[in-house]
Amino acid sequence: MKQPSTGSRLLQGAFVLGLAAIISKIIGAFQKIPLQNLGETVYLAFTIRCIRYICSLSRLLLQDCLWPYPNS
């Protein structure tokens, strides 16, 4: 059986990531539209909390990547 080339596998992976990004944007739109209808204050509070959550999560996940050496 013939193995797919590296370039073909790379394009397939890029297609899957692109499709996942589009699906993610559609789900995000369906989530944010009702929040915008609740009022500007509610939407602003939700957005600020999301930004704080994403920043803290990225710090937590990248902590080992940025400094892999143990504290001495």
C-alpha positions as CSV (number, residue, x, y, z in Angstrom):
1,M,0.0,0.0,0.0
2,K,1.4,3.4,-1.0
3,Q,2.2,5.9,1.8
4,P,0.9,9.5,1.3
5,S,3.6,12.0,0.7
6,T,4.6,14.5,3.4
7,G,3.2,17.4,1.4
8,S,-0.1,15.7,1.0
9,R,-0.3,15.0,4.7
10,L,0.6,18.6,5.5
11,L,-2.2,19.9,3.3
12,Q,-4.7,17.5,4.8
13,G,-3.7,18.7,8.3
14,A,-4.0,22.3,7.2
15,F,-7.4,21.6,5.8
16,V,-8.6,20.0,9.0
17,L,-7.3,22.9,11.1
18,G,-8.9,25.4,8.8
19,L,-12.2,23.6,9.0
20,A,-12.0,23.5,12.8
21,A,-11.4,27.2,12.9
22,I,-14.4,27.9,10.8
23,I,-16.6,25.7,13.0
24,S,-15.2,27.3,16.1
25,K,-16.1,30.8,14.7
26,I,-19.7,29.7,13.9
27,I,-20.2,28.2,17.4
28,G,-18.8,31.4,18.9
29,A,-21.2,33.6,16.9
30,F,-24.2,31.5,18.2
31,Q,-22.9,32.0,21.7
32,K,-22.3,35.7,21.5
33,I,-25.5,36.8,19.7
34,P,-27.8,36.1,22.7
35,L,-25.4,37.8,25.1
36,Q,-25.4,41.0,23.0
37,N,-29.2,41.0,23.1
38,L,-29.1,40.9,27.0
39,G,-27.4,44.3,27.1
40,E,-24.1,46.0,26.7
41,T,-23.1,45.6,30.4
42,V,-23.7,41.8,30.4
43,Y,-21.7,41.4,27.1
44,L,-18.9,43.5,28.4
45,A,-18.7,41.5,31.7
46,F,-18.7,38.2,29.8
47,T,-15.9,39.4,27.4
48,I,-13.7,40.6,30.2
49,R,-14.1,37.3,32.1
50,C,-13.3,35.4,29.0
51,I,-10.1,37.4,28.4
52,R,-9.0,36.8,32.0
53,Y,-9.7,33.1,31.7
54,I,-7.9,32.7,28.5
55,C,-4.9,34.6,29.8
56,S,-4.7,32.7,33.0
57,L,-5.1,29.4,31.2
58,S,-2.4,30.2,28.6
59,R,0.0,31.2,31.4
60,L,-0.7,27.9,33.2
61,L,-0.2,25.8,30.1
62,L,2.9,27.6,28.8
63,Q,4.6,27.9,32.2
64,D,6.6,24.7,31.6
65,C,7.3,25.5,28.0
66,L,8.8,28.9,28.8
67,W,11.0,27.8,31.6
68,P,11.6,24.1,31.6
69,Y,14.4,24.1,34.2
70,P,13.6,23.6,37.9
71,N,13.9,26.5,40.2
72,S,17.2,26.4,42.0
